[in-house]
Amino acid sequence: MELPVSRPESRLHHCICQGPLGAFLDELDTLLSSFPEDGTPVILLGDFNLQPDSSQLSSVTSLLQSFALTQSPSPATHKGGNQLDLVLTRSCATSELTVTSLHVSDHFFISFSLSCPLSLNSANNPPAVMFRRNLRTLSHSSLTTSALSAHPPPATFAKMPIDVATSVFNPCLSQSLNSLCPLVSKPTQLS
């Protein structure tokens, strides 16, 4: 892989090669969670090995969208006619994307131009802190049980005006989320 960078800007580059399906979603979620959310451009490249009929395709797509990653449109990247190798970006744009067979691999060579805004990072800015919940570990039934046990009985709740019911329910939901899936914070690291 070749990634020439002509300007000394903060930017994250990662390459992905998906092995056996197993824990791929959790590992990808962990990787994406490590990216700063301060506007730093992100470029994620790799062999995601997701066949069009893969059961994981919608889960991966949803996960990528939740981190504001955009997939660059491309033709097939594999000799089997599928788009297995993806170019994903956040806060930058690709253009002139081409794929070329190299005859030494069943995957094609991907080439593109990349346009990223100037970095927002400055030596005067304090380090940013990222907060997130790992919702993939949250059980729907546990959340439901916890939230329902914390608010008034359904008969009482149903009689409340909507604004009162909302102001009662939201803290119950927050308390349940905090106990089952607490916020985790960590300083972002810019490269």
C-alpha positions, 0 to 999 in steps of 0.5 A: 500500500502506498499513501503519499501525504504531501502536507503535514496535517493530522490524518488517520490512516488504517488498513483492514483485512477481515479474517474469519467472521467471528469477532470482526464487528466487535473489533471494527467497533473498537477500532472505530471508537478509537478515532477522535471525533474532532473533525480529524480526517479519517481514511479507512481502507481494506479488504472487508471481504463482505459478499453482497449476500453476507449476513453481516453486510447490513450490520457493518454498513450500519456501524460505518454510518454510525461513525459518519464514514462514507464509502467511496463508490467503486467498480468491482475490486475482486476478480469474482466481480464483487466489491470486497475492498472498500475505501471509507472516509470521514471529513475528506473526499475521494475522486478519480477512483480506479481499479486495476487488475495486477495479475498477482492477486485476486484483488485489484489495485485501487487508486484514487485522489484524496482531498481533505480540509486543513486540520483543526488541531492546534498546539493551543487546543487542549486534548479532546476527550471522547465519550461513548457507550459500547451499545453492542454489549447492551441486551435489549431485555436488560435495558427494558427490564431496568427502565421499566423497573425504575419508572412508575407503574404503567397505569400511573404512567399512562395518565401523565401528560406527555411532557411530564411522562417524558421528564419522568422516563428520560432520567429512568432511561439514562439511569438504566443506560449508565448502569448497564452500559456506562460512558467510557472516556478517553483522550483522543490522540491525533497523529 
